[in-house]
């Protein structure tokens, strides 16, 4: 067993791999959900920067089956504006994360996942006019949360749930936004000196279960059954978020500090 895996509890390795598969499955058929599912579980076994770096490298290759189709359906104007906001605010979130304790991070990442779940299920939507500045601001919010807790998706997903767009366009924009976010956070983590070999290697190994989940999810997805697929994604997100809360701790679960 590689040295970096031997430092993790054996049950932790299994749960992290399962989270990678489940996150890929949700993203494959719903267009989102990987971070909302993976991070609350991964953060139980590794410190925040490791969890985010592992997720990022895992996701770089996992969504590849969906990228070609997403490029055909994407709204390029929206995507460019969101990425501009992300470029500005992502390093701010990363800087603050350097002062956050592992348990506080777990509360934050699980809490954000649960808030996102409530918003999605309740159908809360913005009904006003959408401006170019608003789209850039949504990207900025996604970048800040992406740096702080590794979850850039919630503001972007809620925003697109409010737009009168078809599910294919929404999935394409969210998929490509998250892919480019992954590239950006890798660059910023390098500037902050947060790139480490062990979580990078773990992330590359997790490409396999994540890729399988993405492929299966994309194969199963049917636009006419969108509600069913969303319900499954919501269930996975809720279970992962609740399991990640530190209130369940019976001991120190952070094998990597």
TARA-V417605 format. One record per backbone hydrogen bond with DSSP energy under -1.0 kcal/mol. CO is the residue of the C=O (numbers start at 1). NH is the residue of the N-H. E is the energy in kcal/mol with one decimal. If there is no record, write none. Layout:
CO&NH&E, CO&NH&E
//
This chain:
2&6&-1.9, 5&8&-1.6, 9&13&-1.9, 10&14&-1.6, 11&15&-2.2, 12&16&-2.5, 13&17&-2.2, 14&18&-2.3, 15&19&-2.4, 16&20&-2.0, 17&21&-2.0, 18&22&-2.8, 19&23&-2.6, 20&24&-1.9, 21&25&-2.5, 22&26&-2.3, 23&27&-2.2, 24&28&-2.4, 25&29&-1.7, 26&30&-2.0, 27&31&-1.5, 33&37&-1.7, 34&38&-3.4, 35&39&-1.7, 38&42&-3.0, 39&43&-2.7, 41&44&-1.4, 42&45&-2.0, 47&51&-2.3, 48&52&-2.5, 49&53&-2.4, 50&54&-2.8, 51&55&-2.3, 52&56&-2.5, 53&57&-2.3, 54&58&-2.0, 55&59&-2.4, 56&60&-1.2, 58&62&-1.3, 59&63&-1.2, 61&64&-1.5, 63&66&-2.2, 66&70&-2.0, 67&71&-2.1, 69&73&-1.2, 70&74&-1.6, 75&79&-2.0, 76&80&-2.5, 77&81&-2.0, 78&82&-2.4, 79&83&-2.2, 80&84&-1.7, 81&85&-1.8, 82&86&-2.0, 83&87&-2.4, 84&88&-1.3, 85&89&-2.0, 86&90&-2.5, 89&93&-1.7, 90&94&-2.0, 91&95&-2.0, 92&96&-1.9, 93&97&-2.0, 94&98&-1.0, 96&99&-2.2, 97&100&-1.9, 101&105&-2.4, 102&106&-2.2, 103&107&-2.2, 104&108&-2.3, 105&109&-3.1, 106&110&-2.3, 107&111&-2.5, 108&112&-2.4, 109&113&-1.6, 110&114&-2.3, 111&115&-2.6, 112&116&-2.6, 113&117&-2.0, 114&118&-2.3, 115&119&-2.4, 116&120&-2.4, 117&121&-2.6, 118&122&-2.7, 119&123&-1.0, 119&124&-1.2, 131&135&-1.8, 132&136&-2.0, 133&137&-2.4, 134&138&-2.3, 135&139&-1.9, 136&140&-2.0, 137&141&-2.5, 138&142&-2.4, 139&143&-2.5, 140&144&-2.4, 141&145&-2.4, 142&146&-2.3, 143&147&-2.0, 144&148&-2.3, 145&149&-2.8, 145&151&-1.4, 153&157&-3.1, 154&158&-2.6, 155&159&-1.9, 156&160&-2.2, 157&161&-1.9, 159&162&-1.1, 163&165&-2.2, 166&170&-2.0, 167&171&-2.5, 168&172&-2.0, 169&173&-2.6, 170&174&-2.4, 171&175&-2.5, 172&176&-2.4, 173&177&-2.4, 174&178&-2.5, 175&179&-1.7, 176&180&-2.4, 177&181&-2.2, 178&182&-1.9, 179&183&-1.4, 180&184&-2.2, 181&185&-2.9, 182&186&-1.6, 183&187&-1.7, 184&188&-2.3, 185&189&-2.7, 186&190&-1.8, 187&191&-1.7, 188&192&-2.1, 189&194&-3.2, 196&200&-1.3, 197&201&-2.8, 198&202&-2.3, 199&203&-2.6, 200&204&-2.0, 201&205&-2.0, 202&206&-2.1, 205&208&-1.2, 206&210&-2.1, 207&211&-3.2, 208&212&-2.3, 209&213&-2.1, 210&214&-2.7, 211&215&-2.7, 212&216&-2.4, 213&217&-2.8, 214&218&-2.8, 215&219&-2.0, 216&220&-2.3, 217&221&-1.7, 222&225&-2.1, 223&226&-1.4, 225&229&-1.8, 226&230&-2.3, 227&231&-2.1, 228&232&-1.9, 229&233&-2.2, 230&234&-2.7, 231&235&-2.0, 232&236&-2.1, 233&237&-2.4, 234&238&-2.6, 235&239&-2.2, 236&240&-2.1, 237&241&-2.6, 238&242&-2.3, 239&243&-1.9, 240&244&-1.3, 242&245&-1.0, 245&248&-1.7, 246&249&-2.0, 253&255&-1.5
//
